[in-house]
């Protein structure tokens, strides 16, 4: 019998709740703009997510396995400025299949590109 090494699931949160959480943090303005874009474009009807302070985890499933079919979008502030990190876990794995860093100002564009690439 094969044992699932990633047995936990995290329940997604409503997009409006995620949106409200982001309003009070000016450093996460671009992530708030992404959430607004997801809601306004209608993608919120087929995508689910939860968030922490600097991380948004997006999936096509309401109950999200963080290391299986999920995209982690993280905010990173360094001496190079703000960058957005995309880590995509396609199957049960502790290592992402897809890792990218994007400069500030490209979050929505790169998110939409990602959705097209994996047909979400």
Backbone torsions as a table, in degrees:
resi	resn	phi	psi	omega
1	UNK	NA	128.9	179.6
2	UNK	-84.5	133.3	179.8
3	UNK	-100.7	132.6	177.7
4	UNK	-71.6	118.2	-179.6
5	UNK	-73.6	-8.5	-178.5
6	UNK	-127.8	70.2	-170.3
7	UNK	-76.1	-14.1	-173.8
8	UNK	-90.3	147.4	176.1
9	UNK	-123.1	145.8	177.4
10	UNK	-114.2	128.9	179.1
11	UNK	-70.6	134.2	177.4
12	UNK	-69.4	164.4	177.2
13	UNK	-114.3	153.3	176.6
14	UNK	-60.2	141.4	-178.2
15	UNK	-59.3	-36.4	179.0
16	UNK	-63.9	-36.3	176.9
17	UNK	-66.3	-41.8	177.7
18	UNK	-63.0	-43.5	178.3
19	UNK	-57.8	-46.7	-179.7
20	UNK	-63.7	-35.7	178.3
21	UNK	-64.1	-34.4	-174.9
22	UNK	-81.1	-20.2	-175.1
23	UNK	-58.1	-35.9	-174.4
24	UNK	-83.2	4.7	-176.7
25	UNK	-123.4	96.9	-177.3
26	UNK	-58.8	-30.4	-179.9
27	UNK	-69.3	-14.1	178.7
28	UNK	-106.1	23.8	-178.1
29	UNK	-56.1	-44.1	-178.0
30	UNK	-67.5	-33.4	176.2
31	UNK	-68.5	-38.1	175.8
32	UNK	-61.8	-41.2	177.6
33	UNK	-62.4	-36.9	176.5
34	UNK	-64.2	-45.6	179.5
35	UNK	-62.7	-42.4	175.9
36	UNK	-57.5	-44.1	179.8
37	UNK	-62.2	-42.6	179.6
38	UNK	-62.2	-42.2	179.4
39	UNK	-68.2	-49.5	-175.9
40	UNK	-66.3	-32.3	-178.5
41	UNK	-79.8	-11.9	-177.5
42	UNK	88.9	-4.0	179.1
43	UNK	-63.0	-21.6	179.9
44	UNK	-64.7	-16.2	178.2
45	UNK	-77.7	-20.3	-178.1
46	UNK	-119.8	-7.3	179.4
47	UNK	-115.5	149.3	179.3
48	UNK	-128.3	156.8	-176.4
49	UNK	-159.4	166.1	165.5
50	UNK	-143.7	165.7	-175.2
51	UNK	-140.1	157.3	167.2
52	UNK	-127.5	-169.4	-171.8
53	UNK	-55.1	-46.2	-178.1
54	UNK	-124.9	22.4	-173.5
55	UNK	-139.5	134.1	173.1
56	UNK	-120.4	124.2	179.8
57	UNK	-109.7	121.7	-174.7
58	UNK	-118.2	140.9	179.4
59	UNK	-148.6	171.5	173.8
60	UNK	-94.2	1.7	-178.9
61	UNK	-114.6	141.7	178.9
62	UNK	-65.3	-40.6	174.4
63	UNK	-99.1	113.8	-168.8
64	UNK	-98.8	126.0	168.7
65	UNK	-91.1	109.1	-170.7
66	UNK	-56.4	-24.7	-178.1
67	UNK	-112.2	26.2	179.7
68	UNK	-147.8	118.8	-179.3
69	UNK	48.5	55.1	178.2
70	UNK	-144.1	145.7	176.6
71	UNK	-108.9	124.0	176.7
72	UNK	-102.1	121.5	177.8
73	UNK	-112.2	119.5	-175.9
74	UNK	-121.3	146.3	177.2
75	UNK	-93.4	131.5	179.8
76	UNK	-133.3	119.4	177.8
77	UNK	-105.0	122.3	178.6
78	UNK	-140.5	-176.0	178.8
79	UNK	-66.7	-13.7	174.8
80	UNK	-84.7	-5.1	-176.7
81	UNK	104.8	-163.9	-179.7
82	UNK	-83.2	135.5	173.3
83	UNK	-132.3	152.5	175.7
84	UNK	-111.0	127.4	179.9
85	UNK	-103.1	128.9	175.6
86	UNK	-110.9	122.0	173.5
87	UNK	-125.3	117.1	-179.1
88	UNK	-110.5	126.2	176.7
89	UNK	-105.8	110.4	-175.8
90	UNK	-85.6	-29.7	-179.3
91	UNK	-144.7	171.6	-177.4
92	UNK	-55.5	108.0	-177.7
93	UNK	-160.7	151.4	175.3
94	UNK	-90.7	-7.5	178.0
95	UNK	-114.1	131.0	178.5
96	UNK	-67.1	145.8	175.7
97	UNK	-75.9	-30.5	-172.0
98	UNK	-132.3	123.5	177.8
99	UNK	-132.3	126.6	178.5
100	UNK	-143.2	154.3	173.3
101	UNK	-121.8	134.5	179.9
102	UNK	-129.9	143.4	178.5
103	UNK	-70.6	157.4	175.4
104	UNK	-54.9	142.3	178.9
105	UNK	98.9	-8.5	-177.3
106	UNK	-116.1	7.4	-172.4
107	UNK	-59.0	-51.8	-177.0
108	UNK	-65.0	-45.9	-180.0
109	UNK	-58.2	-46.8	-177.6
110	UNK	-71.1	-33.2	175.7
111	UNK	-63.3	-47.5	178.8
112	UNK	-62.0	-40.7	176.3
113	UNK	-59.2	-43.0	179.4
114	UNK	-61.8	-46.2	179.7
115	UNK	-58.4	-42.9	178.4
116	UNK	-64.9	-41.4	-176.4
117	UNK	-61.2	-41.7	-178.0
118	UNK	-103.0	8.5	176.2
119	UNK	58.7	47.1	174.8
120	UNK	-87.7	NA	NA
